[in-house]
Amino acid sequence: MMIFILLSSLLTRLVSPQAAGSGIAEMKVILRGAVLKEYLTFKTLITKIIGVTLTLGSGLPLGKEGPFVHIAAASANQLMKIFSNITSPQEYESRFFEVIAVACGLGVAVTFASPVGGVLYSVEIVSVFFSVRSYWHGFFAATCGALMWRLWSVWFNFENNITHIFHTAFRFENPYETTELISFALLGVLCGLGANLFVIINRNVVLFNRRKNKLNDFIQKFPL
């Protein structure tokens, strides 16, 4: 486990630091017109794929949504370079943002096998302006992505490796009693409070790291 984590960290640090983290925040910045160098390059794409594979192989409970969104956007950028010489710069630039937005939705669709969710996410991540013609583009791409992901799982017998984190043995007929709804509601409240506490702690950690202190200086000098 530690070897895989160390290899993933070393690869990201030495080859492409832009592959670190989720990638969703960077995609939102790019779709708003800002230029972020190296975030959609082939080097970053390969580093992201290998890094995510190693991290998941280590057993860490890593969320795949962010990395898949980044991988899909970087892959779309590489495919667009093929057509960059046969289109005008103006058309290429306008199409670039549409294709990247569709690719982000594709990443979500592949993660959750949810084409409609992918389209809604592509609208959400753009938020400023979303072209009407991109709706069917996004839905078609998300449907193909979710379908192929599922077919590959069946063809190569990967479905045996897809398991739930917590196994249950609920009965199919009347899976819960009416009185259990009270427990479900209480659980929802507790989870909401826990999530709020997590956000508060994370905020304090971020503010602490921004202060000038010896620990912060050490982390900046040796991020690995």
Secondary structure, 3 states (H helix, E strand, C coil): CHHHHHHHHHHHHHCCHHHCCCCHHHHHHHHCCCCCCCCCCHHHHHHHHHHHHHHHHCCCCCCCHHHHHHHHHHHHHHHHHHCCCCCCHHHHHHHHHHHHHHHHHHHHHHHHCCHHHHHHHHHHHHCCCCCCCHHHHHHHHHHHHHHHHHHHHHHCCHHHHCCCCCCCCCCCCCCCCCCHHHHHHHHHHHHHHHHHHHHHHHHHHHHHHHCCCHHHHHHHHCCC
